[in-house]
Amino acid sequence: MDLMVLWIVVFLALSFDFINGFHDTANAIATAVSTRALKPRVAIMMAAVMNFVGAITFTGVAATIGKGVANPAELEHGVPIVIAALLAAITWNLITWWFGIPSSSSHALIGSLAGAVIGGAGMSAINSGGLMKIVQALILSPIIAFTAGFIIMWILKKIFAKSSPHQVNKGFRFGQIITAAFQSFSHGTNDAQKAMGIIVFALVASGVQSTMDVPLWVKISAATAMALGTSVGGWKIIKTMGTKIFKIEPINGFAADIGSAAVILTATMIHLPVSTTHVITSSILGVGSAKRFSAVKWGVAGRIGIAWVITIPFTVLMAMFFYWIIRLIFL
């Protein structure tokens, strides 16, 4: 029975990773698709491949997720807690995907895990120091990405101020193919590791292993699930990211991709989970502000911002509710 429950966790974690793949496909390719640098199908398949490569390259973020919120070895009902967290995170991702809102899968997962731990073991089980470190990274990374996007776009404007807009955009349209690939790679390095961390959390909580090391089968499974999800594509969110914030030209897309990918990859290197959705959206907003502040559709940005703010509180409550249901039925 215990083994079957553990496989349920693995299935749910990989399902979350799959959904994260199509939910966050827009993060990597929205700008390239909207400027016609890449055809949608080509962009999605390239993103899937680069997501897979990025996912199997690093494991530091997985360790942070696995032990940052709580110590799985000390939780009495660790596996049911993970199930509740994944059910809440998956539910939130599907709701926001349905309405085309680029909300954060990372916020959803962190909020859900914290809520499930609180519901199953109380506030005392939360690793406040580790959770605060994660939350700080989630808050600061979009600010850094906005600044990076603004600065890169400002520099490019100065360099190409006297050049023909047509020639500039023609050149940057090719450059976007490279930056979209870089963006997809960086997305895989950070986001796929979150599912890996959750699976390892469950493995430690159930006593199957005692360390936070990520087994090879977990790496390959998570990388494959995200790549398959990416291959499906999240068209609603691609439309929001690529067209509704401001009219993106190739030079803008290039700047946004470089700024956000650099922030995500830096966070991965220092083992910190960040919201790729927030980072990339913030970079696009920074680029749009550098181009012309009034060009940004701040009403759309405001609605996205509301989704950012409510994600963690809602998923905390949802995970507590799911844990209550699981406890009522099974425990």
Solvent accessible surface area in square Angstrom, and as a share of the most:
residue,aa,sasa,rsa
1,M,170,0.76
2,D,120,0.62
3,L,117,0.58
4,M,109,0.49
5,V,37,0.21
6,L,13,0.07
7,W,137,0.48
8,I,73,0.37
9,V,0,0.00
10,V,9,0.05
11,F,140,0.58
12,L,21,0.11
13,A,0,0.00
14,L,41,0.21
15,S,27,0.17
16,F,0,0.00
17,D,0,0.00
18,F,69,0.29
19,I,16,0.08
20,N,0,0.00
21,G,0,0.00
22,F,19,0.08
23,H,2,0.01
24,D,3,0.01
25,T,1,0.01
26,A,0,0.00
27,N,4,0.02
28,A,2,0.02
29,I,0,0.00
30,A,1,0.01
31,T,3,0.02
32,A,0,0.00
33,V,24,0.14
34,S,33,0.21
35,T,8,0.05
36,R,201,0.74
37,A,15,0.11
38,L,18,0.09
39,K,152,0.65
40,P,55,0.35
41,R,157,0.57
42,V,81,0.46
43,A,0,0.00
44,I,1,0.00
45,M,107,0.48
46,M,39,0.17
47,A,0,0.00
48,A,7,0.05
49,V,88,0.51
50,M,50,0.22
51,N,1,0.01
52,F,66,0.27
53,V,60,0.35
54,G,0,0.00
55,A,0,0.00
56,I,69,0.35
57,T,70,0.41
58,F,50,0.21
59,T,47,0.27
60,G,12,0.11
61,V,0,0.00
62,A,1,0.01
63,A,26,0.20
64,T,21,0.12
65,I,0,0.00
66,G,0,0.00
67,K,109,0.46
68,G,6,0.06
69,V,0,0.00
70,A,0,0.00
71,N,68,0.35
72,P,2,0.01
73,A,71,0.55
74,E,138,0.62
75,L,15,0.08
76,E,152,0.68
77,H,63,0.28
78,G,3,0.03
79,V,16,0.09
80,P,20,0.13
81,I,0,0.00
82,V,0,0.00
83,I,21,0.11
84,A,0,0.00
85,A,0,0.00
86,L,0,0.00
87,L,54,0.27
88,A,0,0.00
89,A,0,0.00
90,I,21,0.11
91,T,45,0.26
92,W,16,0.06
93,N,0,0.00
94,L,71,0.35
95,I,76,0.39
96,T,3,0.02
97,W,68,0.24
98,W,152,0.53
99,F,141,0.59
100,G,9,0.08
101,I,58,0.29
102,P,2,0.01
103,S,0,0.00
104,S,0,0.00
105,S,2,0.01
106,S,2,0.02
107,H,16,0.07
108,A,0,0.00
109,L,0,0.00
110,I,4,0.02
111,G,1,0.01
112,S,0,0.00
113,L,0,0.00
114,A,8,0.06
115,G,0,0.00
116,A,0,0.00
117,V,0,0.00
118,I,43,0.22
119,G,26,0.25
120,G,22,0.21
121,A,42,0.33
122,G,29,0.28
123,M,133,0.59
124,S,112,0.72
125,A,27,0.21
126,I,21,0.11
127,N,62,0.32
128,S,83,0.53
129,G,52,0.50
130,G,17,0.16
131,L,36,0.18
132,M,110,0.49
133,K,113,0.48
134,I,0,0.00
135,V,38,0.22
136,Q,94,0.42
137,A,11,0.09
138,L,2,0.01
139,I,100,0.51
140,L,98,0.49
141,S,6,0.04
142,P,14,0.09
143,I,103,0.52
144,I,97,0.49
145,A,0,0.00
146,F,67,0.28
147,T,64,0.37
148,A,24,0.19
149,G,0,0.00
150,F,76,0.32
151,I,87,0.44
152,I,41,0.21
153,M,5,0.02
154,W,127,0.44
155,I,76,0.39
156,L,20,0.10
157,K,83,0.35
158,K,127,0.54
159,I,110,0.56
160,F,68,0.28
161,A,76,0.59
162,K,207,0.88
163,S,51,0.33
164,S,54,0.35
165,P,102,0.64
166,H,131,0.59
167,Q,107,0.47
168,V,18,0.11
169,N,25,0.13
170,K,123,0.52
171,G,46,0.44
172,F,23,0.09
173,R,89,0.32
174,F,138,0.58
175,G,11,0.11
176,Q,0,0.00
177,I,61,0.31
178,I,107,0.55
179,T,2,0.01
180,A,0,0.00
181,A,21,0.16
182,F,67,0.28
183,Q,0,0.00
184,S,0,0.00
185,F,40,0.17
186,S,0,0.00
187,H,1,0.01
188,G,0,0.00
189,T,0,0.00
190,N,0,0.00
191,D,1,0.00
192,A,0,0.00
193,Q,0,0.00
194,K,2,0.01
195,A,0,0.00
196,M,0,0.00
197,G,0,0.00
198,I,0,0.00
199,I,1,0.00
200,V,1,0.01
201,F,1,0.00
202,A,0,0.00
203,L,8,0.04
204,V,12,0.07
205,A,24,0.19
206,S,50,0.32
207,G,62,0.60
208,V,91,0.52
209,Q,41,0.18
210,S,104,0.67
211,T,71,0.42
212,M,38,0.17
213,D,101,0.52
214,V,20,0.12
215,P,32,0.20
216,L,122,0.61
217,W,104,0.37
218,V,0,0.00
219,K,46,0.19
220,I,83,0.42
221,S,31,0.20
222,A,0,0.00
223,A,0,0.00
224,T,52,0.30
225,A,11,0.09
226,M,0,0.00
227,A,14,0.11
228,L,101,0.50
229,G,0,0.00
230,T,0,0.00
231,S,31,0.20
232,V,75,0.43
233,G,6,0.06
234,G,0,0.00
235,W,101,0.36
236,K,87,0.37
237,I,1,0.01
238,I,11,0.06
239,K,124,0.52
240,T,14,0.08
241,M,0,0.00
242,G,2,0.02
243,T,67,0.39
244,K,86,0.36
245,I,0,0.00
246,F,1,0.01
247,K,156,0.66
248,I,13,0.07
249,E,61,0.27
250,P,6,0.04
251,I,16,0.08
252,N,3,0.01
253,G,0,0.00
254,F,48,0.20
255,A,0,0.00
256,A,2,0.02
257,D,1,0.01
258,I,55,0.28
259,G,1,0.01
260,S,0,0.00
261,A,0,0.00
262,A,47,0.37
263,V,18,0.10
264,I,0,0.00
265,L,40,0.20
266,T,80,0.47
267,A,9,0.07
268,T,2,0.01
269,M,114,0.51
270,I,105,0.53
271,H,98,0.44
272,L,28,0.14
273,P,1,0.00
274,V,2,0.01
275,S,0,0.00
276,T,2,0.01
277,T,2,0.01
278,H,4,0.02
279,V,0,0.00
280,I,2,0.01
281,T,1,0.00
282,S,6,0.04
283,S,0,0.00
284,I,1,0.01
285,L,19,0.09
286,G,0,0.00
287,V,0,0.00
288,G,0,0.00
289,S,11,0.07
290,A,10,0.08
291,K,55,0.23
292,R,141,0.51
293,F,130,0.54
294,S,89,0.57
295,A,21,0.16
296,V,6,0.03
297,K,107,0.45
298,W,97,0.34
299,G,49,0.47
300,V,21,0.12
301,A,13,0.10
302,G,37,0.35
303,R,153,0.56
304,I,6,0.03
305,G,21,0.21
306,I,108,0.55
307,A,7,0.05
308,W,47,0.16
309,V,112,0.64
310,I,60,0.30
311,T,0,0.00
312,I,48,0.25
313,P,69,0.43
314,F,102,0.43
315,T,0,0.00
316,V,28,0.16
317,L,119,0.59
318,M,36,0.16
319,A,0,0.00
320,M,69,0.31
321,F,113,0.47
322,F,47,0.20
323,Y,5,0.02
324,W,115,0.40
325,I,53,0.27
326,I,17,0.09
327,R,116,0.42
328,L,120,0.60
329,I,112,0.57
330,F,153,0.64
331,L,95,0.47
